[in-house]
């Protein structure tokens, strides 16, 4: 039991503690002036290889794999632990100060796209790829938006309290572990009947979900595989392994990555 009583009016008078306390704040906007670099290609990506960032680099590499040469891109590192996301240039592309952010300079004026799901949909529609037609398109979009709505419970909920909070608390860990397992069960039931989330065709739905839930069941985030008994989700594991074998996925995972084995890192991608 906690003896904490919420105040009548909350005020920000102390850091919350935990791994990301120094970069969390209750106000938006830039904290410093910093111009973003711009490379030679029309598509400029500003990101980090977190699960949300990996979605976009995988999508871009898949488009290149399909022969869409106009999907060539420059990827610039945004170190969120150092507060790069609060630079004025980045805030101009994403007022929410979260990675990833994309600037499409092939349009006049350039088009800014933020929120990883929005970027995936923008790229799929721009290049006419990675999104099926007919009823399967609707199914793919349902799973894309499912991921965008569900991942905060996995990352900001379970991941925060299980892996990053300054102290372990039974109630939030139990609450979010239960929800994470429910989500894994949702995926497992869907994938029991089809190879990919929207059916027979690999799509942006799989690209959105895989970096979060695929990484979770393979023990790549939060080190929680045993705690969550992930081996029982056999269809999610099958799907995860199949996607991991794709060359574009392997390339996309490396971009903007600055941790792990040296061969797994490619901090930036530009000329």
C-alpha angles and dihedrals in degrees: 000000000000125000091206116127116191113239120242090249120024117227131186101237102136140028113265093228127230134093098309102035095116094058099042119094137154096239133072132220137069123315096192142009116262128153115219118236118247125206136197099273128082093237115070117186123193109191155113127237097256115131090272093048094047091058091068099043090050091050092050092048090048090052090051089048088055090055101259098143091178087069090075108129146181115232119201125193119247108190103206093186088062094046097250088144089068095059114118094243094053094045088054089059096039116020088189091065095225129126136273109053126166130200116196107202093180088086130069109260099020114259118235117208123186134174113060095244091052090050091052092050092045092053094045092052094041093054100028093235143107091034119088125220131240122016091343089064091059090046091051092050091049091056092043091056091040088060094047091052097040103044095071088065089051099042108024092031115034097017094049098049097036100042112014112028114108090239136022115252121190101211100053093040092051092044096051096037088057091051093046091053090048089054091049089052090051090054094043092054092048094049093047089076104037139029094237134026096258096037130270095348127081109231148163087281090068091042090054097046101038100069090056108034097025090053090047096055091045092053095246097126130044093353087248104131097112093041091055096038090231094174089079090069095078097162092051089051092050091050092045093053093047093053092045089062094060111109093220090053091051091051094044093053091059098053115101089002116140102170137062128041114352092243089057093057131088104160094188138009117208142103 
